Amino acid sequence: ALGRVFEYDRYGRLHRRGFLRSEAIAAYRRAKALDGDDLRPRRLLADVLRRSKRGQLADVPSDQLEAALKEYRELVDKLGDHSSRAPFAYTLLMAGKLRELSKLLETWTSGGERDAYYLTLLALQGRTEAYGRWISAHPRKAPTITRQVSKMLVVLGAYERVAAIARSLTSKKKRQPKLLAAITLFE
């Protein structure tokens, strides 16, 4: 409980500039040492470790990402905590560990979050044809999944991949002015 208190800034906002990151990490590590079977403090420890000092899920030093990945590996692989798969997958993406992400996705049944990570992986690998085939086979899921994938790619700075996806999903005749502007922006 103490670790959770440290995750808030002085105005009561979660993971904002001024939250006490080091203190939260220390509190969660102590809780883990006291009761290693309790998954909640372990999940929260991994979550804080993958955040910057400003609380963001970006611009995190690689040693901190590695510490978070170590916790997620224990949670998912050793303890079978399926609810930690999505943040584990996101952290693997941020760390650029695409092979490990691919292996994680093999153990995960198809569904919204899994599909978004799978398609992000396809996009990062430049497999826009495979991406397009998946989208064509799942037209009802396409808008939501494409938004999720695009957001992840933008966070990763893979702007050219966002443009490639947009180009692959629409023909030149059907492109609307807003879509054309977005493609130009990302190219």
Buried (B, 14 or more C-beta within 10 A) or exposed (E): EEBBEBBBBEEEEEBBEEBBBEBBBBBBBEBBEEEEEEBEBBBBBBBBBBBBBEBBBEEBEEEBBEBBBEBBBBBBEEBEBEEBBBBBBBBBBBBEBBEBBBEBBEEBEEEEBBBBBBBBBBBBEEBBEBBBEBBEEEEEBBEEBBEBBBEBBEBBEBBEBBBBBBBBBBEEEEBEEEBEEBBEEBE
